Amino acid sequence: MGVTVLLQYPIAENKTGPQTADQLIKRIGALGALQSGQFLVDCETYSSVPSMGGPPRTVHVLHNSEQPAAVFALLESPGPPPKTVPLVADGLFDLLMIKMGSIYQNKKQIRMEARGARFELGDFFIKIGTVTMGQNFKGVLVEVEYRPCSIPANCWDLLREFMQSFLGSVVQNSPPPYFQIQNKLNEVYQPLDTIQQYLDHFSSYRKVAGL
């Protein structure tokens, strides 16, 4: 796996979400990208029941079609200090969460999904997906992965130049916040880092919806 950047693409007032996604697909098609399938990232959120006592805790359980055998879970605890504990497990973790229904309750109304088309262009994977919460459209996410590199600090300039070629001024010259953290740590990029970016964007859509 390479290094991935995930960005929200704004929806113009006179366009719908699918129209915006189609426009981006045409742009990368003009660059020579070829479709290589579909992708899906989903997120279920569970909250601790009041009878547990103590501060409320939240568990986000995510799946990524790129890693079909893995289940990603992030436990958020308000602290102090607040912290997030990540976990990568197999499919049995979904069954475990069902069995823990008396402790953690699923907030089905805020289930999030990002799904769409996956493309390849040279050393890049590009995914253009529409985001829904329940049945409601929330936005368009663009994921770009540069495969030959595994250290974010070493490839931001190349990623930025490539993304600006079809996303324009939406891509800032400075790295996004999560990318900046990775650069400081100088760690090898992992699939969990992509999941964290999706969760960050899903959370921002929920905040806009007041959830």
GUMARGU-645840 format. One record per residue (C-alpha): residue in one letter; z, x, y; residue number from 1. Coordinates in Angstrom, 3 decimals, always signed. Layout:
BEGIN
A;Z;X;Y;NUM $
...
END
This chain:
BEGIN
M;+0.000;+0.000;+0.000;1 $
G;-0.806;+1.173;+3.532;2 $
V;+0.663;+0.275;+6.919;3 $
T;+0.415;-3.331;+8.139;4 $
V;+0.578;-4.892;+11.596;5 $
L;+0.995;-8.643;+12.046;6 $
L;+0.106;-10.358;+15.340;7 $
Q;+0.055;-13.900;+16.692;8 $
Y;-3.301;-14.887;+18.165;9 $
P;-3.160;-17.390;+21.060;10 $
I;-4.942;-20.735;+20.774;11 $
A;-7.210;-21.600;+23.698;12 $
E;-6.655;-25.027;+25.282;13 $
N;-10.070;-26.295;+24.227;14 $
K;-9.835;-25.093;+20.607;15 $
T;-7.968;-26.082;+17.461;16 $
G;-6.267;-23.678;+15.078;17 $
P;-9.083;-23.786;+12.471;18 $
Q;-11.677;-23.249;+15.212;19 $
T;-9.780;-20.212;+16.439;20 $
A;-9.552;-18.785;+12.904;21 $
D;-13.286;-19.365;+12.378;22 $
Q;-14.032;-17.556;+15.639;23 $
L;-12.062;-14.506;+14.480;24 $
I;-13.779;-14.595;+11.094;25 $
K;-17.168;-14.483;+12.807;26 $
R;-16.059;-11.504;+14.889;27 $
I;-14.977;-9.397;+11.933;28 $
G;-18.068;-10.533;+10.020;29 $
A;-20.166;-9.091;+12.840;30 $
L;-18.353;-5.785;+12.294;31 $
G;-19.398;-5.824;+8.638;32 $
A;-16.237;-7.156;+6.958;33 $
L;-16.677;-8.882;+3.598;34 $
Q;-14.444;-11.661;+2.299;35 $
S;-12.415;-10.673;-0.765;36 $
G;-10.460;-13.825;-1.524;37 $
Q;-7.616;-15.881;-0.083;38 $
F;-3.994;-15.109;+0.709;39 $
L;-0.731;-17.023;+1.049;40 $
V;+2.692;-16.115;+2.391;41 $
D;+5.385;-18.806;+2.233;42 $
C;+9.007;-18.991;+3.311;43 $
E;+11.796;-21.294;+2.129;44 $
T;+15.067;-21.254;+4.062;45 $
Y;+18.504;-22.001;+2.586;46 $
S;+21.780;-22.462;+4.468;47 $
S;+25.306;-22.144;+3.110;48 $
V;+27.184;-25.426;+2.817;49 $
P;+30.222;-25.974;+5.100;50 $
S;+32.574;-26.185;+2.116;51 $
M;+32.092;-22.437;+1.547;52 $
G;+34.129;-21.722;+4.659;53 $
G;+33.666;-18.762;+6.945;54 $
P;+30.604;-18.192;+9.165;55 $
P;+27.349;-19.869;+8.028;56 $
R;+24.879;-17.729;+6.138;57 $
T;+21.128;-18.160;+5.782;58 $
V;+18.864;-16.971;+2.966;59 $
H;+15.108;-16.750;+3.516;60 $
V;+13.059;-16.611;+0.299;61 $
L;+9.469;-15.474;+0.722;62 $
H;+6.445;-14.995;-1.539;63 $
N;+3.315;-12.980;-0.830;64 $
S;+0.152;-13.438;-2.883;65 $
E;-0.417;-9.673;-2.575;66 $
Q;+2.703;-9.138;-4.738;67 $
P;+2.600;-12.139;-7.098;68 $
A;+5.348;-10.856;-9.394;69 $
A;+7.878;-10.314;-6.590;70 $
V;+10.244;-12.614;-4.721;71 $
F;+11.592;-11.373;-1.389;72 $
A;+14.953;-12.584;-0.117;73 $
L;+16.664;-11.808;+3.171;74 $
L;+20.299;-12.815;+3.635;75 $
E;+21.327;-13.240;+7.268;76 $
S;+25.007;-13.000;+8.090;77 $
P;+26.208;-13.625;+11.681;78 $
G;+28.847;-10.913;+11.452;79 $
P;+30.317;-9.430;+13.523;80 $
P;+28.256;-7.369;+13.518;81 $
P;+25.262;-9.539;+12.493;82 $
K;+23.232;-8.042;+9.689;83 $
T;+20.362;-8.786;+7.334;84 $
V;+20.496;-7.780;+3.672;85 $
P;+17.048;-7.542;+1.978;86 $
L;+16.403;-8.020;-1.736;87 $
V;+13.289;-7.715;-3.881;88 $
A;+13.522;-9.576;-7.202;89 $
D;+11.295;-11.251;-9.782;90 $
G;+10.408;-14.914;-10.265;91 $
L;+13.779;-15.730;-11.807;92 $
F;+15.300;-15.527;-8.341;93 $
D;+13.664;-18.870;-7.463;94 $
L;+15.455;-20.464;-10.427;95 $
L;+18.716;-18.843;-9.319;96 $
M;+18.451;-20.450;-5.873;97 $
I;+17.915;-23.861;-7.497;98 $
K;+21.032;-23.389;-9.621;99 $
M;+22.990;-22.418;-6.492;100 $
G;+22.288;-25.792;-4.872;101 $
S;+26.010;-26.485;-4.470;102 $
I;+26.317;-23.332;-2.328;103 $
Y;+22.973;-23.013;-0.539;104 $
Q;+20.924;-26.024;+0.535;105 $
N;+17.170;-25.861;+1.076;106 $
K;+15.913;-26.817;+4.554;107 $
K;+12.663;-28.310;+3.327;108 $
Q;+11.655;-29.564;+6.767;109 $
I;+11.232;-25.996;+8.046;110 $
R;+9.264;-24.543;+5.118;111 $
M;+6.647;-22.187;+6.565;112 $
E;+3.276;-21.095;+5.216;113 $
A;+0.559;-18.721;+6.383;114 $
R;-2.677;-19.051;+4.437;115 $
G;-6.283;-18.140;+4.948;116 $
A;-9.082;-15.706;+4.141;117 $
R;-8.785;-12.038;+3.226;118 $
F;-11.429;-9.469;+4.208;119 $
E;-12.195;-5.809;+3.589;120 $
L;-13.861;-3.384;+5.981;121 $
G;-13.806;+0.280;+5.051;122 $
D;-10.180;+1.368;+4.824;123 $
F;-8.894;-1.871;+6.352;124 $
F;-7.707;-5.187;+4.931;125 $
I;-7.832;-8.071;+7.406;126 $
K;-6.183;-11.453;+6.843;127 $
I;-6.648;-14.393;+9.177;128 $
G;-4.314;-17.279;+8.452;129 $
T;-3.174;-20.548;+9.931;130 $
V;+0.573;-21.171;+10.024;131 $
T;+2.096;-24.534;+9.152;132 $
M;+5.663;-25.823;+9.143;133 $
G;+5.755;-28.736;+6.759;134 $
Q;+2.487;-30.507;+7.572;135 $
N;+2.383;-29.371;+11.206;136 $
F;+0.105;-26.620;+12.481;137 $
K;+1.974;-23.902;+14.402;138 $
G;-0.414;-21.032;+15.084;139 $
V;-2.751;-18.307;+13.871;140 $
L;-1.559;-14.976;+12.456;141 $
V;-3.735;-11.903;+11.971;142 $
E;-2.630;-9.222;+9.504;143 $
V;-4.333;-5.835;+9.496;144 $
E;-3.546;-3.156;+6.912;145 $
Y;-4.740;+0.439;+7.067;146 $
R;-4.641;+1.611;+3.460;147 $
P;-4.837;+5.441;+3.597;148 $
C;-1.626;+5.812;+5.652;149 $
S;+2.000;+5.050;+4.747;150 $
I;+3.803;+6.364;+7.866;151 $
P;+3.533;+3.952;+10.841;152 $
A;+3.868;+6.683;+13.467;153 $
N;+0.799;+8.436;+12.092;154 $
C;-1.694;+5.587;+12.362;155 $
W;-0.767;+3.255;+15.242;156 $
D;-3.533;+4.563;+17.534;157 $
L;-6.164;+3.996;+14.844;158 $
L;-4.838;+0.517;+14.047;159 $
R;-4.692;-0.405;+17.725;160 $
E;-8.280;+0.708;+18.351;161 $
F;-9.557;-1.229;+15.336;162 $
M;-7.647;-4.410;+16.184;163 $
Q;-8.763;-4.338;+19.811;164 $
S;-12.383;-4.258;+18.597;165 $
F;-12.136;-7.916;+17.507;166 $
L;-8.858;-9.205;+19.015;167 $
G;-9.339;-7.811;+22.508;168 $
S;-6.482;-7.682;+25.004;169 $
V;-4.158;-9.592;+22.635;170 $
V;-3.406;-6.156;+21.165;171 $
Q;-1.133;-4.178;+23.485;172 $
N;-1.409;-0.411;+23.819;173 $
S;+2.240;+0.015;+22.808;174 $
P;+3.290;-0.811;+19.228;175 $
P;+4.967;-4.172;+18.520;176 $
P;+8.807;-4.099;+18.327;177 $
Y;+9.072;-3.871;+14.541;178 $
F;+6.516;-1.078;+14.487;179 $
Q;+8.501;+0.844;+17.086;180 $
I;+11.581;+0.686;+14.875;181 $
Q;+9.609;+2.031;+11.926;182 $
N;+8.242;+4.853;+14.057;183 $
K;+11.760;+5.933;+15.027;184 $
L;+12.904;+5.913;+11.422;185 $
N;+9.698;+7.689;+10.300;186 $
E;+10.042;+6.014;+6.904;187 $
V;+7.351;+5.214;+4.360;188 $
Y;+6.022;+1.689;+4.840;189 $
Q;+7.007;-0.787;+2.083;190 $
P;+5.905;-4.341;+1.126;191 $
L;+9.288;-5.574;+2.384;192 $
D;+8.300;-4.389;+5.873;193 $
T;+5.351;-6.807;+5.847;194 $
I;+7.649;-9.613;+4.709;195 $
Q;+10.049;-8.850;+7.564;196 $
Q;+7.189;-9.124;+10.059;197 $
Y;+6.190;-12.515;+8.643;198 $
L;+9.782;-13.715;+8.840;199 $
D;+10.018;-12.568;+12.464;200 $
H;+6.913;-14.563;+13.381;201 $
F;+7.970;-17.612;+11.353;202 $
S;+11.336;-17.530;+13.147;203 $
S;+9.622;-17.437;+16.540;204 $
Y;+7.591;-20.537;+15.669;205 $
R;+10.782;-22.314;+14.605;206 $
K;+12.469;-21.422;+17.884;207 $
V;+9.564;-22.905;+19.822;208 $
A;+10.023;-26.081;+17.764;209 $
G;+13.747;-26.071;+18.578;210 $
L;+14.868;-25.341;+15.013;211 $
END
